[in-house]
Each structure stands twice: as structure tokens, then as C-alpha cells.
């Protein structure tokens, strides 16, 4: 879902990593839903991609299920 929202905003992975203040490698893992971002990064991600409460809830549920 993060990747789709990023593409709708026409951001590259590099741009997102810079906006979020994280490494490209770390952002790629978030984009590919392989890693849950830290709370501060998640907060910035929500702001940059204008995620709705429903999207945030869906993302967190999916990610906690994938990691568990």
C-alpha cells in the first residue's frame, strides 16, 4: 500500500528516503513491506503520503501479521 501511495504522489524511493531522513535501503524495505518503520518515520510517512486512518490501520495490521 505504501508503494502505491508513493507512486500516486510521483515520489521516487530516493525522494521518500530523503524526506523521511532514512537510508534508501531502509526505505526500500518499508516500500516492499519487509519492515515496520520506527514511530517517528511512520508519523512522517503518514504526513508525506497523506494516509487516512483506515489506511494506517490496514498497514499496521498487515505488517504485524507479516512479521509475527
C-alpha positions as CSV (number, residue, x, y, z in Angstrom):
1,X,0.0,0.0,0.0
2,X,2.9,2.4,0.8
3,X,4.4,1.8,-2.6
4,X,1.1,2.6,-4.4
5,X,0.6,5.8,-2.4
6,X,4.1,6.9,-3.1
7,X,3.7,6.3,-6.9
8,X,0.4,8.2,-6.9
9,X,2.3,11.2,-5.4
10,X,5.0,10.6,-8.1
11,X,7.8,10.3,-5.5
12,X,10.8,8.1,-6.1
13,X,12.2,5.8,-3.4
14,X,15.2,8.1,-3.2
15,X,13.0,11.2,-2.7
16,X,11.0,9.4,0.0
17,X,14.1,8.3,1.9
18,X,15.4,11.9,1.9
19,X,12.0,13.3,3.0
20,X,11.9,10.8,5.8
21,X,15.5,11.2,6.8
22,X,16.4,7.5,6.4
23,X,18.6,5.5,4.2
24,X,17.4,4.3,0.8
25,X,17.9,0.7,1.8
26,X,15.7,1.2,4.9
27,X,13.0,2.9,2.8
28,X,13.1,0.2,0.2
29,X,12.4,-2.4,2.9
30,X,9.4,-0.2,4.1
31,X,8.2,0.2,0.5
32,X,8.4,-3.6,-0.1
33,X,6.6,-4.2,3.2
34,X,9.5,-6.1,4.7
35,X,10.0,-3.8,7.7
36,X,7.8,-1.7,10.0
37,X,9.2,1.9,10.3
38,X,10.0,3.5,13.6
39,X,7.3,5.6,15.1
40,X,8.9,8.9,14.0
41,X,9.4,7.7,10.5
42,X,5.8,6.3,10.4
43,X,4.5,9.7,11.5
44,X,6.4,11.4,8.7
45,X,5.3,8.8,6.2
46,X,1.6,9.4,7.1
47,X,2.1,13.1,6.6
48,X,4.0,12.9,3.3
49,X,1.7,10.3,1.7
50,X,-1.5,11.7,3.3
51,X,-2.5,8.3,4.6
52,X,-6.0,8.0,6.1
53,X,-6.7,6.5,9.5
54,X,-8.2,3.4,7.7
55,X,-5.0,3.0,5.5
56,X,-2.8,3.4,8.6
57,X,-4.8,0.7,10.4
58,X,-4.7,-1.6,7.5
59,X,-1.0,-1.2,7.0
60,X,-0.2,-1.8,10.7
61,X,-2.4,-4.9,10.8
62,X,-0.8,-6.3,7.7
63,X,2.7,-5.6,8.8
64,X,2.2,-7.1,12.3
65,X,0.7,-10.2,10.7
66,X,3.6,-10.5,8.3
67,X,6.3,-10.1,11.0
68,X,4.6,-12.3,13.6
